[in-house]
Amino acid sequence: MSMVLYESKNNISYVTLNRAERYNALNKEMLEGLLEVLKRVENNDDRAVIVSGQGNAFCAGGDIGMMTDFAEKEFYEAVMKTIEAVVVKLYMMPKIVISAIQGSAVGLGLSIALTADYVIAQDEAKAGMLFAGVGLAPDGGGHFWLKERMGIHRAKQFTWGMRQVSGTEAKTMGLFDVITKESAVDYAKAMSEQLKSQPHAAMLKTKMIYHNQNVDELKYYLETERRSQWELRNTEDHQEGVRAFLEKRKPVFKGQ
């Protein structure tokens, strides 16, 4: 079964992360599949894209299982460049992009969710960067998205805090745009239908005026994150963070 589902219906593209048993954690194969789906979406005639996840989470971030494979520089570079391509593709998508979040959106999963023009979340959803919990800094453009939505000062504190916040708090912080008691996908679908009656070409002009200006800055963050992660993965704190995660205990960091 495909790890990323794709359906085009009534001028809406549905992109669904489909690894529910792992809370839609992203591995190399899944990321490559997501990129291929987004290339198809980019070239269709749909006006809106809804990105969601199967099961009880939007996305738990990068699969922790990839951490051991990251010891190989070639593998690491390939995965990170795929992440970068996914993020830029979503950010520059010539359509209205909507993230529909149920459950948790954490780490790389939150970065991907925040690429959207609208972030819709069920009231029980949660958000967190959590990279620091394994001795890493955000990737997937996480620094860029948090700066855009929260400002640098609060972005730093949120990243360092290593906690998940509730949907209501995430909305107050500017991470989520809409909180709903109904299905986030259903809400996103209704929003997409409503957008069909809006001046689509004018909306996209506004989007691209902003995004064309900012895409080089996003690429700077992505490249810098890639270099930083490679440096950080060799630290004692990162090794301790991964061990603690696998052993289901609190990490003991030494600042090294």
Buried (B, 14 or more C-beta within 10 A) or exposed (E): EEBBBBEBEEBBBBBBBBBBEBBBBBBBEBBBBBBEBBEEBBEEEBBBBBBBBBBEBBBBBBBBEBBEEBEEEEEBEBBBBBBBBBBBBBBBBEBBBBBBBBBBBBBBBBBBBBBBBBBBBBBBBBBBBBBBBBBBBBBBBBBBBBBBBBEEEBBBEBBEEBEBBBBBBBBEBBBBBBBBEEBBBEBBBEBBEEBEEEEBEEBBEEBEEEBEEEBEEBBEBBEBBBEBBBEBBEBEBBBBBBEBBEEEEEBEBEEE
